[in-house]
């Protein structure tokens, strides 16, 4: 029997917490249907005997408090909701508790924004990890020593597991079920909860928004120029002349401020524009390619797939306008 501690955080995302709990309990049901003993002893663990959530709308009682847990095999940290910094502050007592059990051999899982709690323990330093793409910039600023894997849906690094978005964290639970039981159990649970077990990337869900909170005004001006003129041919030399910056200085400051090279930034802006066209218009792939500044089919396809994980054709089929029957 594996003892699973799901943390009943202050400001917890209830949906994600329940997804994890119900997924593991369903795996137990699968084992029982085969005449086998259930594997997972799933318990909610809180800092106090009653946890108030959503401004007092819900009161939940954990199965145990952190002071009562003597041993656990796996700790699952669900996402916090609302403000991340206050979420970290209001769950400070969990941080040394997680570290203590990890040092005793317990494995640790974070779901979506739960990575911010896990990151606060220091256990993500030097380890591959991921969180929801929308919080990526904030996460990397707070935890620069973590090895952030932006396009991944799931990471597994020496007893530390992380997952992307709150609902897609169900894929991480399936991954754990497969790892601790077998693939048949994971497939069964994926069918029960109607989850695509084959998903490995969150790239196609990422909406690129250029980071402009860095305060470097000339770089912000260059970003805005690129975003207005991405259909045109843009070179670093031309931007250097236009904004009166030495090329090497421009490239260094741009990378430091945005986390992207100029070429990467231009590519991401173009791909984001292409995604919007593919979602909302009836333009052909070639028309969209020309609209966003590409003239070579292979180059467009390769760049699009680099940042979304799928081809323009596949993206249009999945997210494009549905023809009326």
N, C-alpha and C positions, 0 to 999 in steps of 0.2 A: 504493500500500500504506500502510495506517495502522498505525503501531506502537502497540500497546496494552500498557501496563504494569499488570499486576494485582499489587498489593502483597501479598507473603507476610509478613503481620504476625506478630509474636509474639502468641500468644493469638488467632489468627485463627479465625473461624467457617468451618470447612472446607466445609460444605455451600453456604454463600452464595458463597464464593470459586469453587467448582467450577461452580455455576450460571452465573456470569458467564463463566467460561472456555469451558464447553461451549456456551453459547448463541452466543457469537461464532464459535466454530469451526464450529457448525452452519450459521451464515450463510455461511461460506466454502464449505461443501459445497453449499449452495443455488446459489451463483454458479457453482461448478464444473459442476453439473448442467446449467447453461445454456450451458456452453462458455466461461464467463468466468473471468478470473483472480480468485483469492481476494483479499479486501480487507484482512482483519485479520491482522497479524503479532502474535500473542498471546504474551506472555511473563510468567512469574512473576518478580517482582523482590524480592529480600530484602536485609536489612542485612548478612548474613553468608552464607558458602557453604553452611552447613547450618542449618536452623531446626528446633528441637525444639518439638513441640506436644503438648498434652494430657498434661502431666507426663512427657514422654519417650516416650509411646506411639507417636508418629509422628515420623519425621525426614524432612524434605523439602528437596530441593536446588532453589533457584531457578535460572532460566535465566541470570540475571545478578544481580550485586549493584548497589546504588545507585551505587557508584563507577564501574561499568563502563558505565552508560547515558549516552550522549552526547546523544541526542535521543529524545523520545517524543511522540506526538500526543495520547494520552489516558491518564490515570492513573486506575485504579479502586481505591478504598479499600474493601475488604470490612469487615464488622463484626468487632469484637473480641468475645470472649465472656468470661464470668466477671466480675470486677470492672472497671468502666469506668475508674476512676482509675488502677489499676495497668496497664490496657491502654494508656492514654495514655502513662504513664511509661515502659513497656517498649518503646515505639515512637517515642521522641523523635527519633531520627536521621532518621526519615522526614519530619519536619515542615519543616525548612529545605529539604530536597530537593524536597518538593512545591511549596513557595513559589518556589524557584528556577526550576523548569520551568514553572510557571504564568506567571511573569513573562516567560518566553521564548515564550509563546503556546500552551502545552499546556493542553488542557481537563482538567477534574478531575471525577470521579464518586465519590460516597459511597453505599454500600449500607447501609441500616439503621443500626446503631450505629457504622458507619464515619464517620458525621457527627461523632462526638466527636473523631476524629483530624483530620478536615478542619477542624472548628471551631477546633482548637488552632493551626492555621496562620494564623488571622485572615482567611482567604479567604471565610468566610461572613458577615463583618461587612457589614451593609447589603444582604445578598442573601437572597432567598427560599430556604427550606430546610425539610427535614423529616427526622425519624428515626422509630424505632418509637414508637408512642403511649405505651407503658409507660414510656419513658425521657424523655418530653417535659418534665416538670418539672425534672429534673436537667439536661437539655440547656439549657433556657432560663435556669437559674441560672448555669451555667458560661459561656454565650455570649449575654449579654443584647443584644448589638448585632446578632445575626442576626435576620432577619425570619422567625420560625417560622410555618409554615403547617400547623397541626395536623391538619386533615382531609384534606390532599392526600396522594396516593400517590407523586407524582413532582413535582419542581420542576426548572426549567431557567432559569437566570439568568446570562446573559453568560459562558458557558463553564464554569459550575459546575452540576452536576446532583446531585440527592439523591433517595433513595428511601426508602420506609417500612420495613416489616418485612423480615427476612432472606429469607424465601421469596418474598414479594411483590416483592422487588427484581428478580425475573425480569421483571416488567413494565417496569422501567426499562431493562433490557437490550434488551427488544423495542423500546422507544421509541428507543434509540440505533441499533438495526439499521434501523428505519424511517427515521430521520433521515439516516444515513450511506449506506444502500443505497436502499431504497424500501419501500413498504407491502407489496408482494407478498412480499418476503423476510421481513418481520416476521410476516405471517400464516402463512407456511410454517413458521417456527420455532415459532410459538405452537401449531401443530397437532402438530408433532413432540414438543414437551414438554408438550402438553395444558395450556396456560396460557390463561386468559381474557384476550384482548388488549384487551377493552373496559373493564377496571377502571381507574378514575381516582381513587378515593377510598378511604381507610382508615377512614372514619367508622363504618361498620357494625360494625367489629371492635373499636372502642374500648370498654373497660370503664371506666366512670367510678368513680374512687375519690377522694373528697375529700382534698385536701392538708391534712394536719394536723401537719406537721413544723415549722410556722412558730413555735410557742412562745407564741402569743397566746392565753392560756387562756380569756378570755371569748369569743373568736371560735370556739375549739374547742367550747365549750359550745353556742354558737348552731348550729354545724354539726351537732352530735349531736342537738340538738332538731329541726332541720329533717329530718334523716334518720329520726327516730322518728315524726314527725308530718306527713310530706309529703302524706298523704291529705287533711289538713284545710286550710282556708283560712288562709294565713299572710301577714301583712302586715309591712312594715318597722316601721311605727309600733308594732304589737303587740310585736314583738321588742325594740324600743327600750325600751318600758315594762318588759317582763319582765326584761331583763338590765341595766336601769338605765344605758343609754347614750344619749347624744344621737344623734338619727337620722343627722345628717351624719357624726358620728364613727364610728358603727357602719358606715355604708356605706363610708367611706374605709378603715377598718381591715380590713373584711371583704374588700374588693377587693385590698388590698395583701397580705393574708395568703394568700388562696386563688386569686387570679388571676381570680376570677369576681365579678360582682355577686350580690347575694342572689337576685334573680330568676333569673339564669342558673344559680346553684347549685341552687335549688329545681327548675327545669326539668330539669336533668341528673339529679338524684336520681329524679325521677318517671319520666323516660324509661328510666333504668337498671332501675327496678322493672318498668316495662311490658315491657321486653325479656325479663326473667326469666320473667314470666307468659306471654308469647307463646312462649317456648322450651319451657316445662315444663308448661303446663296446657292444658286444652281449652276455656278461656274464650273467648268471642267477643271481637271487637275492642271492642265497646261495653262489655262487662263489664270488660275490662281498663282501658279509659278511666276508668270510674267508680272502679275499685279504686285507681287512682293519683292521684285527685283532680281529674279533668277532667269537665266535663259538656257541653262543646261539641265536637262531632265534628271540625269544621274546625280549631279551636284545637289539639286533641290531635294531629291529623294533621300540622299545620304544624310544631309543636314537635318531634314525633317525627322528622320528615324533616329538620329543621334540624340535629339532632345525630347522626343515623345515615346520612343521605343517601338513605334509602329510606322508603317509606310503611309504616305498621303492617301492612297486608295483605301487602305484599311481604316484610316481615321474617318474618311468621308462616309464609308459604309456604316460605321458604328455611330457617328455623331451627327451626320448630315441630315438634311431635310428628308422626311419620308414622303414618297410620292403617294398621293391618294389613289385608292384602288377603284 
